[in-house]
Amino acid sequence: MLFQDKNVVITGAGRGIGKRLALGFAEQGATVLVHYAHARQGQKKW
């Protein structure tokens, strides 16, 4: 896995490109911290 044992912080991860990036990094083994300000649907676990 490309990002095994790496940490990633993504802002704007509640939807759109930010969400897809967060999912992609997680799929590659990264520990992902996400932040979103307004997207209520982003509060759900993916």
C-alpha positions, 0 to 999 in steps of 0.5 A: 500500500502506497500510504501505509503508516502515513497520516493525511489531513484533508479539509473540505472532505464532506463531499465532492473532491475532498471526500473522494481524496479522503476515501482514496487515501484510506484505501491506500492505507493512510490514516485520514483526518477529515474536516468539513464545515457545512456538509451535514451528510458528511457527518455520516460514516462512509 
